């Protein structure tokens, strides 16, 4: 049982290290990229607006021509000395299709929806989920309809929000 824990822990550390190196490929070249999703299959979000057509597997970062393509445009080995220039990244991004992502924006405060708090209080008090807004790390929606449904729900509750 203890051996299984050690193996899982080592795999998690390897995935974390790989993801940090993949993220550094972008950030050291001046790109604003955020990783979302699971540790083993993170999504690369550029400028909070686009889901990049790339993914990590093993110790490699793969770029694809489109999100649903099985074709690989470029592979970067994420060894400790991995290197790619800014112009090469720009070229890869320009030659690929990327999915637009959506965020919920609170117009009155200029904040983004970052999640929900859920409360289950005593019988005579309010139960439910309550939105949390902040300036950083907004919830990202790949499906615009999902974002619009959240906006509609929050507008009914009196929040001045919209999809951007």
Secondary structure, DSSP 4 states (H G I P E B T S, - for coil): -HHHHHHHHHHHHHHHHHHHHHHHHHHTTT--EEEEE-SSSEEEEETTTEE-SEEEETTEEEE-SSTT----SEEEE-STT----HHHHHHHHHTS--EE-B-EEETTTTEEEEEEEEE---TTS--EEEEEEESSS---BSSHHHHHHHHHHHHHTT--EEE-
